């Protein structure tokens, strides 16, 4: 019985070992291994094609976006004003000039505040002066006289009133355009229009102007308020 069991054991083990040897793979994997490199080559060829296309797009666009502005586009600073000023009356470092009508229109258009002041001059006698100094002025005092036609002799002029115009501080070598506004009317008393019943300005008073202008630069302060126009009629 032992001999039969041994023989049976040997037979069983022979059957168990045979399938393990038959399970070895046939030469098919070699073909698979050969196809795998070809697939890897095709996959490797794709990124090379994509990398060669990208550089061609970049250099054409970037230089256009990074253009620098031309030097001519930078603003040119205005030149410093000539000093001492030309065409001004000078007296111990103080300069004054009566502007022409063209100059007056230019400075009015440049400053809105002056335009509002000039509106008063549509009905009152006014003048103007441009002032400057070598040194700082704490405040300015402009003295002037309003003249009109002499009632007894139209060829002569007569003083109608005195005007004092006060202006604030001004730095050295800086210009100030000062409007001199008086209370002397340019028209006669208003009248009532008989047809409309509305008040209309009276007749124009010709020959009235502001002259005798002198500018004073004060180095010390004042208790008077500025800007101001103080008119005193001559009776």
Buried (B, 14 or more C-beta within 10 A) or exposed (E): EEEEEEEEEEEEEEEEEEEEEEEEEEEEEEEEEEEEEEEEEEEEEEEEEEEEEEEEEEEEEEEEEEEEEEEEEEEEEEEEEEEEBEEBEBEEEBBBBBBEEEBBEEBBEEEEEBEEBBEBBEEBBBBBBBBBBBEEBEBBBBBBBBBBBEEEEEEEBEBBBBBBBBBEBBEEBEBBBBBBBBBBBBBEEEEEEEEEEEEEEEEEBEEBBBEEBBBBBEEEEEEEEBBEBEBEEEE
